[in-house]
Amino acid sequence: MAIKFQYNKTSLQQLEKQLKIRQRTLPIIKNKESALRMEVKRCKGEAARLEDALERQIAGYERTFALWTEFDPTIVRVKDVKLGVKKIAGVRVPLLEDIELGVQPFSLFNSPKWYYDGISILQQLARTAIEREFVVAKLDLLEHARKKTTQKVNLFEKVQIPGYEDALRKIKRFMEDEENLSKSSQKILKTIQEKRKEVSA
């Protein structure tokens, strides 16, 4: 990234200010990145755990598959999923607060005895599936935020800070050279004037 600057004190001061801002911000962004990285790792573990639990529950459900042909799956339905918001390292992520499931009325006399167990199994499946979907969505948000933060860290570390340091170095060298030239020209002018005085005297 080419940083635009001029060879003067004003430009030097502005660049120094920008450099200090980035140097102060970099550790904060790095901390944010590591916090997001840890949260992503934790979230991946949670997603894997829920995926495992869901697969086990489905496998258990498949063992009694013949019975499920009698079961009406519309008896259990999702009434409401309550969400909140939580900030993790400055990133707003949804927080699953509650899953409200409803059971439709059914005839106790016309239904098999195991219907209550079936309802319980279906409710567990629904909860696990919703939790899993929620964790996967949260993981996507966190992963996106982590990638953006990593890009910003790399931009500051590898592009902007070295660019500002290089620009400052160039300005300082230019100003030092200009000062040296000015001093040299003053000395030359002084010696010429002294020689003129000697000749005129």
C-alpha positions in Angstrom: 0.0 0.0 0.0 1.6 3.3 -1.1 1.1 5.9 1.5 0.7 9.4 0.1 2.9 12.0 1.8 4.8 15.3 1.2 8.3 16.1 2.3 7.5 18.5 5.1 6.9 18.7 8.8 3.1 18.8 8.6 3.1 15.5 6.7 5.7 14.1 9.1 3.5 14.9 12.1 0.3 13.5 10.4 2.1 10.2 9.5 3.5 9.9 13.1 0.0 10.4 14.5 -1.4 7.7 12.1 1.4 5.3 13.0 0.9 5.7 16.7 -2.9 5.1 16.3 -2.2 1.8 14.4 0.5 0.7 16.9 -1.8 1.3 19.8 -4.7 -0.4 18.1 -2.8 -3.5 16.9 -2.6 -5.3 20.3 -6.3 -4.7 20.9 -7.2 -6.2 17.5 -4.8 -9.2 18.2 -6.6 -9.8 21.5 -9.9 -9.7 19.7 -8.7 -12.2 17.1 -7.4 -14.6 19.7 -10.7 -14.3 21.7 -12.7 -15.0 18.5 -10.4 -17.9 17.6 -11.0 -19.5 21.0 -14.7 -19.0 20.8 -14.8 -20.5 17.2 -12.9 -23.5 18.5 -15.3 -23.9 21.5 -18.3 -23.5 19.1 -16.9 -26.1 16.7 -16.6 -28.5 19.6 -20.2 -27.8 20.6 -21.4 -28.2 17.0 -19.6 -31.6 16.8 -21.1 -32.7 20.1 -24.6 -31.8 19.0 -24.1 -33.4 15.6 -23.1 -36.6 17.5 -26.0 -36.4 19.9 -28.4 -35.9 16.9 -27.0 -38.9 15.0 -27.3 -41.1 18.1 -30.9 -40.0 18.7 -31.8 -40.6 15.0 -30.1 -44.1 15.2 -32.3 -44.9 18.3 -35.3 -43.6 16.5 -34.6 -45.9 13.5 -34.4 -49.0 15.7 -38.1 -48.6 16.4 -39.0 -47.5 12.9 -41.9 -50.0 12.4 -43.7 -48.4 15.4 -43.3 -44.9 14.0 -45.6 -45.6 11.0 -48.5 -45.5 13.6 -47.2 -42.2 15.1 -48.5 -38.8 13.9 -45.4 -36.5 13.8 -47.6 -33.4 13.6 -48.5 -33.9 17.3 -45.2 -32.2 18.3 -44.5 -28.7 16.9 -42.2 -25.9 17.6 -44.1 -23.0 19.2 -41.3 -20.5 19.8 -37.6 -20.2 19.8 -36.5 -17.4 22.1 -33.3 -15.6 21.3 -31.1 -13.1 23.0 -28.0 -11.3 22.0 -24.5 -11.6 23.5 -21.3 -9.8 22.6 -18.2 -11.9 22.2 -15.1 -9.8 21.6 -17.2 -7.0 20.3 -19.2 -9.2 17.9 -22.9 -9.5 18.5 -24.0 -13.1 18.3 -27.4 -14.6 19.0 -28.0 -16.4 22.2 -30.4 -19.3 22.4 -32.5 -18.8 25.5 -35.4 -21.2 25.2 -37.1 -23.6 22.8 -40.8 -23.9 23.4 -42.4 -27.0 22.0 -46.1 -27.7 21.8 -48.0 -31.0 21.9 -51.3 -31.2 19.9 -54.2 -32.9 21.7 -54.6 -36.5 20.8 -56.9 -39.4 21.9 -55.5 -41.3 24.8 -57.8 -44.2 24.1 -57.2 -44.6 20.4 -53.4 -44.1 20.7 -50.8 -46.8 21.6 -49.3 -46.7 25.1 -45.8 -45.7 23.8 -47.2 -42.4 22.3 -45.9 -40.5 25.4 -42.4 -42.0 24.8 -42.7 -41.1 21.1 -43.6 -37.5 22.0 -40.6 -37.4 24.4 -38.2 -38.8 21.7 -39.5 -36.3 19.1 -39.2 -33.4 21.5 -35.6 -34.4 22.2 -34.8 -34.7 18.5 -36.4 -31.3 17.8 -34.4 -29.6 20.6 -31.1 -31.1 19.6 -31.7 -30.3 15.9 -32.6 -26.6 16.7 -29.6 -26.3 19.1 -27.3 -27.7 16.4 -28.7 -25.4 13.7 -28.3 -22.5 16.1 -24.7 -23.3 17.0 -23.8 -23.8 13.3 -25.3 -20.3 12.5 -23.4 -18.8 15.4 -20.2 -20.5 14.3 -20.6 -19.0 10.8 -21.0 -15.5 12.3 -18.0 -16.0 14.6 -15.8 -17.5 11.8 -16.7 -14.5 9.5 -15.8 -12.0 12.2 -12.5 -13.9 13.0 -11.5 -13.8 9.3 -12.2 -10.1 9.1 -10.2 -9.4 12.3 -7.3 -11.6 11.0 -7.3 -9.6 7.7 -7.2 -6.3 9.7 -4.3 -7.6 11.9 -2.4 -8.6 8.7 -3.2 -5.2 7.1 -1.8 -3.4 10.1 1.1 -5.7 10.8 2.3 -6.4 7.3 1.2 -3.4 5.2 0.2 -0.2 7.0 2.7 0.0 9.9 5.7 -0.8 7.7 4.4 1.6 5.1 4.1 4.4 7.6 7.5 3.7 9.1 9.0 3.7 5.6 7.3 7.0 4.7 8.5 8.6 7.9 12.1 7.3 7.3 12.0 8.9 3.8 10.7 12.3 5.1 13.3 12.4 7.9 16.1 11.5 5.5 14.9 14.2 3.1 14.7 16.8 5.8 18.1 15.9 7.2 19.6 16.1 3.7 17.9 19.4 3.2 19.3 20.7 6.5 22.8 19.5 5.7 22.6 21.1 2.3 21.4 24.3 3.9 24.3 24.3 6.4 26.8 23.5 3.7 25.6 26.3 1.5 25.7 28.7 4.5 29.4 27.7 5.1 30.3 28.1 1.4 28.5 31.5 1.4 30.4 32.5 4.6 33.8 31.5 3.1 33.1 33.4 -0.1 32.1 36.5 1.9 35.3 36.2 4.0 37.4 35.9 0.8 35.7 39.0 -0.6 36.5 40.9 2.6 40.1 39.8 2.4 40.4 40.9 -1.3 38.7 44.2 -0.7 40.9 44.9 2.4 
